[in-house]
Amino acid sequence: MSDENRFTVLRLNSLTIPPSDEERRILSAINAQIIEIEGVDDEEISSAAKNADAIMIVSSYLRTQAIRQLKKCRVICRMGTGVDKIDVEEATRKGIIVTNIPDAFTEEVADHTMALLLAAARQIKLLEGEIRKGRRTLNIPNMHRLSTQTVGIIGFGLIGRAVAKRCKAFGLRVLANDPGLTPEIAAREDVIMADLDTVLSESDYLCPLCPLLPQTRHMLAMPQFKKMKRTAVLVNTGRGELTDEDHLAKALMEGVIRFAAIDVFGIVNVFAPEGFPTSHELFKLDNVLMTPHMAAASEEALSSCKIRSAQAVADVLDGQWPRHPVNPQVKPWFPIRHQQ
């Protein structure tokens, strides 16, 4: 392919998550040049994306207007799992394939979920504060043997099942709620199928791990928190917007639930290159343990995700169907063949 016919790949979030040498090598092999920007606002993205043949996204939004302005884009690759920041319907209407890496961070997110759950169960934040004051507290309420406790998992996909496996290893009773969960799957995974109200009322630890969809946005708000035990803990490594964070702060302040351990946020963009505000009430509460969207982090996962994302883009630009299409019903505007 001549330089005149070179592909252009727009790589967003290139400051917070820079492209790797291997990522560049894979794209260079199909004569693609990479345009690297962070993509902090719609105008910047729209301007850079207009003539791109492919777009790769870590955490930026690719909204309707930006997609409508695309002139020659063939593929949008989410370098991770969730595609709630991409207008997939508009991309589909324009004949653009959207792809992701659905199992990119399963092990890491499951490990981090379990780490937050264990930290809440053993009250590590409280104890670490006590030792720094030169104190050893013996009588700590709400510290229980894990084998006497119940965890509720909302969303039983790859990550939900991986979390359940870890919980079972610690002796926890596991309730699972998912519209696609069948008795056969529940029996195979050794979990108990339950409706949402049962999961809310019986869980000592609640883990929302479902996709962010219109019907799941703010699915956990004050009415749901009031159905939970006053001693319950919310462990959120799914999406921040699954909870109403204003309601969550109020529930924690008023003792509606005991504690929250959270890694994901709708109230702030933890990927902002210049940092983010910490004025929300959640940041002021002692009964909250927070990590800055790090559940997916490991050297192995990040390296693999970059390679697999670049390969997915290269496949489409080379005329092949990607391995993990998000919109398999799309009718591409360009010639493409399914992989053998």
Secondary structure, DSSP 8 states (H G I E B T S, - for coil): --GGG-EEEEE-STTTS---HHHHHHHHTTTEEEEE----SHHHHHHHHTT-SEEEESS--B-HHHHHT-SS--EEEESSS--TTB-HHHHHHTT-EEE--TTTTHHHHHHHHHHHHHHHHTTHHHHHHHHHTT------TT---GGG-EEEEE--SHHHHHHHHHHHHTT-EEEEE-TT--HHHHHHHT-EE--HHHHHHH-SEEEE-S---TTTTT-BSHHHHTTS-TT-EEEE-S-GGGB-HHHHHHHHHTTSSSEEEES--SSS-TT-TT-----SGGGG-TTEEE-SS-TT--HHHHHHHHHHHHHHHHHHHTTB--SSBS-TT---SS--B---
